[in-house]
Amino acid sequence: MIGTQTNGIPMLTLLAALPIVGAVIALFAGKSARLIAMLAAVASLAVALVVWAHLPSDGSMGFVERVAWAPSLGVEYHLGADGLSALMLVLSAIVALMSIDAAHRVHRQPNLYFALVLLLEAGLFGAFTAQNFFHWFLFWELSLIPAFFLIKLWGGSKRGPAATQFFVYTMAGSVALLLAFLGVFLATGSMDFEHLTLLASTGELEQIVTAHLGPVMPWLAVGVLAGFAVKVPLMPFHTWLPAAYSEAPSPVTMLLTGTMSKMGVYGMLRIALPLFGVQITAMRTPLLVLAVATVVMGAWAAAAQKDLKRVFAYSSVNHLGYCMLGIFALAVPATSAAMQASQAAALNGVILQMFNHGITAALLFWFIALLQERSGGIRGIDDFGGLRKPAPVFAGLMGIALFSSLGLPGLNGFVGEFLIFRGVFPLAWVAATVSVLGLLVTAAVILTVIQKVFTGPVPERWAEFPDLHTGERLALAPVIALMLLIGLLPQLIVDGINPTVVNLLAHWRF
């Protein structure tokens, strides 16, 4: 039987099925494919918001669906959503809708393009709700395949190597994950996250694995960490990202940075920390070094770029580095109430940063798509200048997104970073102090983009640069409004995720 908390309706199954059904219809819809995709994305967002609005107040799993598939193999159709999962569902639905809206210039095989986008959305929904490794891994891989073809078929001049590199790197990470989890399954006979987390919280998981396989828990932890580090990506596993982000069509880049990168951070919180908290604590110092390197070097790499898409590709690495900093910093036994409060602040910040970065980064790449449409594909940071004069609305709205990425108080980008540093400073003050350099360099990068693209004299070729038309303004307005709303009222999200944060920390063992 399938159990759920919403009048017997399997909401999470419905959520994953909607984009799949939409993809099938879009595939045969010809020129109407984008409209079909928009309708499927809007319906998915509505269901995701229902899930978010009806979560259990104690932070536990809601909307649970459970069906035995192959009990002898530990395989079960097990779905559930807590504050972490539900927020990622809402993020995925919003970014997918933004991406489809931004892809109005796809004229070559639009039916296949939008079908692949919807399949990617379905993969995200499945990965954020599955509570059994077998089921979760299917959706983890499902999201990879459409992303590969979207880059390969509709990308830029170097799309072939970029798509191949993306596929090879992420597949290597998937293999590491699979091997590590097979080790856990061979020892325990279970692939259920809830059951394995319970075993890990009491120390039984390590005892069982050691009894069956020997002292391999640290190596299993390394395999899991490597798989998620590629997806985030954590330096030095990031080298696939700049090429993939810059060569993919901008609406696809919106999906890559806005949602797919969050799968790696989500995996750290749903699988790595709950099951391997003790091993991660033992590796905490080198992991913090990698997180700090991701923050600081990501910002410096962004500063060195001349292509706007590569600037924000490396900026994404930098911003996700803050998430990894918060995750690794909180992996320490809490010996006081103050430490527990710092852990909760860091984890709240990480989850909020995942959502806020997804919205802001996707919006920035949307603006780059609009810039390319108006300039004939040009996107060099030195190729523009003074655009605020012929296009003041464009400059103003993109400026809001840029200042959000910078972390300006009053916008959504500030809140998550503030909570992360609030939590990390008492737990790992050296790492937090060095990471502040990333904030400073990021500010310099964002201000440089504003200066070179929007200020100064207007080159003659851009004197008639078209401003945003009414349809574009109406499409962008809800996203801008959401960024301002979260910046001013972050409790709208924090109140929903804090019970889950408390629940997660109560069941993790470091």
Beta strands, then each sheet from edge to edge (+ up, - down):
strand 1: 62-70
strand 2: 75-81
sheet 1: 1+ 2-
end
